[in-house]
Amino acid sequence: MFIPLPPPESPEDSASWIFLFDRTGLIIDPETGQVPMLEMHRALARNGLHPFETLYGTLCCCGTLEELPESGSSILNLRTFYHSADEAFRLAVTWGRFIADLHTNNRFCGRCGTLTRMIGFTAEYESGKIKIDPKEILAAEWFKADQLPLIPDSYTLAGKLIRDFKTKLNKS
């Protein structure tokens, strides 16, 4: 049975939800029935974990395991999980499973055969013009926060970055 942890007290907490999957389910701590959490820097440094979303203000990472560690974890069938988790957890786990499967099954670009990379970041403008690599991106522009063009869908990296920026801007 899945038992969700309460939301962190503040978004600044330095932990991450770790959604690990095997072929049939979600890896949980058998003693607590909870999704494991690791300090953020440890989560991002571990091989094969992919940050993908925030849940209750806490970073989510996902990955797949070929075999279950000998101790300290068990597998919770996803159907069982979906019946016992709240909507936010169901969506995060669904998205995590999708991202983990994407990285497991699509390591190489279908067009050119190279390893795929999806990297996004925000930065503060200092000066000058944007220089792009036309092999990676078609266009880039600067916009004022109150003059943004149509925002891409929320499942895209650009859409997530822009919505995150707007949320942070509205909080300040």
N, C-alpha and C positions, 0 to 999 in steps of 0.2 A: 504494500500500500504506500502511496506517495503522500508525504506530509510536507507541504510547502513551508519554508522558513518565513518568518515575518519580514516585511520589507526592511531594508537597512534604515538606520536612524537618519542618516544623511547621505546624499549622493556622493560626498567626498570619501566615503568609506573605500579603502583600497582593496576590495575583494572582487572576485568575478564568479558568476555562476558558470560551472563547467558542465556542459551537456555532452556527454560521451555516449556513443551508440555502438552497439554491435549489430549483427544482422537482424535481430528481432526486437530489440528494445533499448531502453534507456538505462544507463548504469547509475545506480544509486548506492548510498551508504546503507548497508543492511541493518546497522544498529539504530540509525535514526530515521531511515526511510526517506532521506532527503537527497536532493541533488548536491553533489560536492561543490564547495567553494574554495578557491585558492586566492592568495594575494595576487593582485593584478599583474605585477611584474613577473611573478613566477608563471602565471597562466600564459602570458604572451611569449615567454621565453621557451616554453615547452614545445617540442617538435610536433607538428601536426594539429595544433589548436588554431582555430580561426575565430577572431573576434567578429561579431556580426550584428549586435543589437544591444539595447539596454533594457533591463526589466527592473521596475521599481528604482530606477536611477543607478543600477549596478550593471556593469559590463557583462555580456554573455559571450562565452566562447564555446565552440563546438568542435568535435572531431569523432573519428571512428577508431575502434579497437578491433584488431584481428582476433585476439583472445583475451578473456577476462583475467585480470590480475589474480594471483593465487588467494589473496585475502583482502578484506577491507571493502569489497563491493559486491553487488549482486545486480541481476538484470530484472527490470520491471517491464513487462509487456506494454507496448505503447497503447493498446486498447484499454488496458487497466488504468494506465496513467491518465488517459483522456477523460475517464469517468470520475477520477478523484481530484483533478487539478482545476484551478480556476481558469477563466478564459485567457488571462494574460500569460499564464504559464503554458497553456495549450498552444497559443500562438507562437510563443518563444521556442518551444520544443519543436513544433512543426517547421518553423523557419530554420532552426538549428539543424534538424534532420536533413532538410533540403540542402543547406549549405555544406554540411558534412558529406552528403552523398555527391554533391557537385564536385567537391575537391577530391574525393576518392575516385570517382568514375570519369572525370574530365580533366585530367592533369595536363593535357596537351591541347593546344588550340586546334580546332577543327579546320581552320583555314591555312595556317602556316606550319603547324606541327611543333611550335615552340611551347615551352612551359607557359601556362597562363598566369598572369598577375592581375590582381584587382587591388589597387592601392588608392586610398583617398585621404586627404588631409585638409586642414584649414590653415591659413597663414595670415599674418598681418601685412598689409601693403606698406612698403617703405618708399619705393620710387621705381620709375622706369616702366617699360612695356613688358607684357607677358611674352615669354619665349616658349613655344610648344614644340614637342616632337611629333611631327605629322604621322609617324608610324603608330603612335599611341592615342592621339586625340585629334579631332578634326578642327576644333575651334575652342577658344577660351576668351572670356571677356571679364572686365570688372564692372560691378553694378553697385549702386548705392542701396542700402538696406530697404529703403522705401520705394525703390524703382526696379524691383526684380522682375524679370520676364516670367512667362509661364513656368511653373516649377514642375520638373519631371515627376513621374509616379514615385510613390514612396518605396517601392521595391528596388529602385535603382540607387546606385551609389551617389549620384549627383543629387537625387531627391532627398536622400537621407542627410547628406551634408548640409544642404540648404535649409531643410526643416530644423535640423539641430542648431544651425546658426540663428535662425529666427527665434527659436525657443530661448536660447541663451540671451539674445538681444532683448526680448520681451521681459526677461527676468531682471535685467539691469536697469 
